[in-house]
Amino acid sequence: MINQKRTYGYFRDSYLLKKSTKGWFSFDCPKCGGDHKAAVHFDYEIVKCWVCAEGNQWIIDFVAFNEGLKQREVFEMLNSYKEADIDLRELESNSLSQISDVELPDNYQLITQGEGMLGRRAREYLTGRGFSLKKCERLGLGYVNKSHEEFIKDFFGYIIIPFKKDGKLYYYIARDYIGNGIKYKNPAVTDFGIGKSELLFNEDALNKDVVFATEGWACATTLDDKNHGGTAILGNTLANLQKTKIISSPCSTVVIAGDVGFYKHSIKMGMELMNYKDVYVLNMDKLKAYGKDPNDIGKEKIHALWKDTKKLTMGTALADLI
């Protein structure tokens, strides 16, 4: 984790920062130059340029490249800066805390609230997938019970799945449960300045020693408990920002539990992490008789498979990819 005020101090001293919108600070891209084409967000820990082919970068990667440093050296350099004399509420203007300007969809209700038909069906949908309502409430899952006149903001009949980091809500995805026709619906990137491919569901799980990495939020929720973390990458390949978040996190062990039929994708993902963490890649095809993903198969069988799986090495990875 970076210190926001010290990191702000670095960018303030190194670039001409200009306050933008939704928590972003713009500056001249060191590669493109001029016209404030780049911006940094201290909550998301992201630098993005609207011109460079590289696109978005984690702050640590951006500083490492431009200063010619290793990641460890970047942390040391940023921590050497004096904390900037700036109100953190200004930096956090786009974090979904209780005083945030960015909000969950209109007419959002927590999953345990509401006695109408939509609320009952939402709860039945989640309990039918094996989740306790207490756990869903803790994760902030909810639903939307009224339509919105703007299609992009209309999440009527969707389960709302929040994304949190350090207890702050900063993104969400929506899962249909009444037959809307669109299974998943995401908020507009312009509303948040960020897309789901740059994020991890339940990122706080990376603070635990052992973390299960899955494709979907439901699978991550199934495997997340008091002893193990569960995070989801929302796909079967790691984006660079997601990879960096995992590598720089406190966890020591990553157990990759992908969907059935995607074992080789999981192996490739594990190869990107094995030089930094102890990695176990579960061959979910061995459990296909029980379901198509960890949520269907269940935590007990996943844990049993983990116990029978050896730590990933380059030799075993290459052998399984042939």
N, C-alpha and C positions, 0 to 999 in steps of 0.2 A: 504494500500500500504506500502511496506517496503522500507526503505532507502538502496539502493544498496551498497553504500560505507560503511555504518555502518555494514550492514549484512556481507559484505565481511570481515570486520574487525573481526567479531565474528568467522567466519569459519577459517580465517587465524590463529587466536590465539588458536582455539580449535582443529584444524586438520591440517595436513600437506598437504596443497593444492598444486596441480600440474596442470599447465595450460594444458588443453586438446584441443579438436578441436570444432569448431562451437559454441564457447561461453561457453563450459562446463569446470569446474574445478574438477578434480578427487581427491579423498582422500580415506583413509582406512575406510571402513564401520564399525561403532562402534558395529554392531551386528555380521557381518561375520568376520571382521578383516583382515588386510593385503592385499597387492597386488592392492590397489587402485580400489576396486570393485564398489565403489560408486562415484557419481558425483553430483555437484550442478550447476544450471544455474540461474544467478541472474536476467535475463530478464524474464524468464518463472516462476521464483520463485518456482522452483521444485528441489527436491532431489530425485535421483533414484539410486537403487542398482540392479545390474544384477544377483544377487543371492538370496537375501531375498524374501520371499513369498509376503511381503507387496508391493513390486514393487515401483511405484512412490508415492511420498508424497509432499505436499506443504511444503515449507520451514518452515512455522510457526508450522505445525504439527510435523515435524521432530524435531525441536528444543524443542517444548513442551514435546515430549515424552522422549527425551534424557536428558533433564534438569529437568524433573519432575515439569513442570510449566503449568499454564493455559495460553490460548491464549493471554489474556490481559497482563499477566505478561511477555510473550515472547516479545511483542511489546515494553514494557517498558525496558526490558533488552537490546534488540538490539539497541534501541535509546540511551542507555547509552554509547554505544561504540563510540569512536572517529572515524570520517570519515577516511577511509583508504586513504593514499596518493598514489592513483593509477589512471591512466587515464581511465575515464569511457568508452572511445572508445574501450579499451581492453575488458571491461566487456560486451560491446554491440556488439561484433563482429558477433553475430548471429541474431541481431534484424534487421528487414527489413526496415531500414531507408534509406535515400538517399545514404549513404556511406556504406551500408551493402554489405557483400559478398554473402548473400543469396538473390536470385532473384525470381521474378515471372517467369512463363514458357517462354521459347524462343518464340519470335514472338507474345507476349502478346500485345494487343492494348486496350486502354480505350474504353468503350462502345460507347462513342460519336465520336470516331475517325474512319476513313475508310469509303470509299464510295462503296466498292465492295459488291458482293452478300452476303458474309458471315457476314459482318458488318450489312447490312440491315436486314438479317434474325435474327441476335442476338438481334438487337433493337426491331424487331417485336415480338420476343419471350417474352422479358421482358415487353414491353408495353401491350402485350396481357394478361399478368398476373396482369395487373393493376398498374405497377410501372411507375413513371415518369423517364425519362432519366436523369433529373437533380439530382434526388435522387440517382439513380444508379451510376452516375458519382461521387457523394459525397462519396459513400461507396466504390468506387474504382472498381466496377464491369467492367469486360472487356471480351475479347474473344481472341482465338488463331486462326490465319488465315493461318498457314503453318504447315505441318507435320514435325515430328522429326524422325530421323532414329532409335532412341531407343524407344521402346514401352512405357517404364515407364515414359519417358519424352515427349511423344506425346500427346498433348492436342488439336489437331486440331478439330475444330467444337465443342469446349466446352466453356461454359460461365465460367469465372474464378471469384470465390467469395472469396475475401480476408478476413482474420481475423486480426483485429487490436486491439491494446491495447495502450492507451495513445498516439494515433496517429501513432504508429509504426506497420508496417505490419509484422506478424511473422508466418503466415501459410495461406494456401488457400485450397479450394476444387473446383472441376470442375464438371459442370452439362452439360450433352450432350443436344444439341438442333438441331442436324441434323440427328439423327438416327444412331449413332455409334454402338449401341448395348449394351454399358455399360452406364447406366444412370448416375452414379456418379463415378468419378475417383479421387483418392486422391494421393498426392505426396508421394514418398517413405519416410518412417519414418527415414531412414538413412540420408536423405537430411536435416532434421530439428531436429532430436533427440527427436521428440515428435509426438504423434498421435492425431487425432481429438477428441478421447474420453476424452482427458485431457483438452480440450479447450472449450470456449464458443464463438459462433459467435456474433460479435458486443458487446464485453465485456465492452466497454466504456459506454454502455447504463445503466450499473449498477450504474453510478454516478447520475442518476436521481432518484427522490423520489419514483416514481411508475414504476415498470418494468413488462412487459409482458414476460413470459417465454414460449416458444413454442418448438415444436419438430424440425421444419425445418427453414432454413435461410429465405426462402421466406415469411413464416408466421411472423417471427420476423421483417422483413423489412416492411411488411404491417402494423404492429401495432406500429412501432417506429415513433414518431413524436416529435414536439418541447416540448410537455408536458409529454410524456410518453416514456420510453425506451422499446426496443424490443430486446431480446437476445434469442438465440437458443442453445439447448443442443445436437442437432443432434441425437435424439432418444427419448425414453419415460421413461428412468430411469436415475437418476443422478449418475455420477461417483463421487468418494470422492473428487477429486480435484475441480470438478465443484461445488459441494455443498459448499466447503470451500470458494471458490471465491465469491459465492452469499452471504453467511453468513457474510463474512468480508467486504462486500461492503457497500457504504454509503446509498443504497436504504432502504426505510422503509417498502415498500409494494411490494409483489410479486403476480402477477395475473397469474396463470397457465392456459394457453389456449392450451391444447393438441389437437390432431386430433380426429375427430369423431370416436367413438368406443373404445377409450382408457381412459375413465373417471376414472376407478379404478386405472390405472397406475398413472394418475395425482393426485388422492387422496393420494396415497402412497408417491409420490414426495412431496406433500404439507406437509405431516406429518413429513418429514425430515427437513423442514424449519420453521414450525410454532412456535417453541420455540424461534426463533431468529427474525422473521419478521412477519408482518401482512400478512396472506396468504389467497387468494381467489382462489378457484378451480372452473373453469367454466365447467359445464356439457354440452359439445359441442354436445351431442346427441340430445339436444333440438333444434339444428339448422341444423340437418342433411339434411333437405329438401333443404337447400341452398348450400350445398357443403360438402366436406370431411375434410376440414381443414380451419384454420382462413384466409388463403389467398383467398380461394374460397368464403368463407362466407362474408368477408368484415369487415372493421374496425367498421362501424356504428353498425352493429348487435352484434358484439363482445362487444362493449362498453355498449349497452343496456342490454345484458345478465349479464355483470359485475355488473351493478347497481341493478339487481334483485338477486344477489348472496350474501349470508351472509359470514362473515369471518369464516374461517375454525377453528373449535375447535375439541378436541379429540372426543367429543360426536357425532358431525355431521360426522366426518371422519369415525368412526367405524360404524355408522348407514348406511352410503352409501356403505361401503365395504361388508356389509352382503348380 
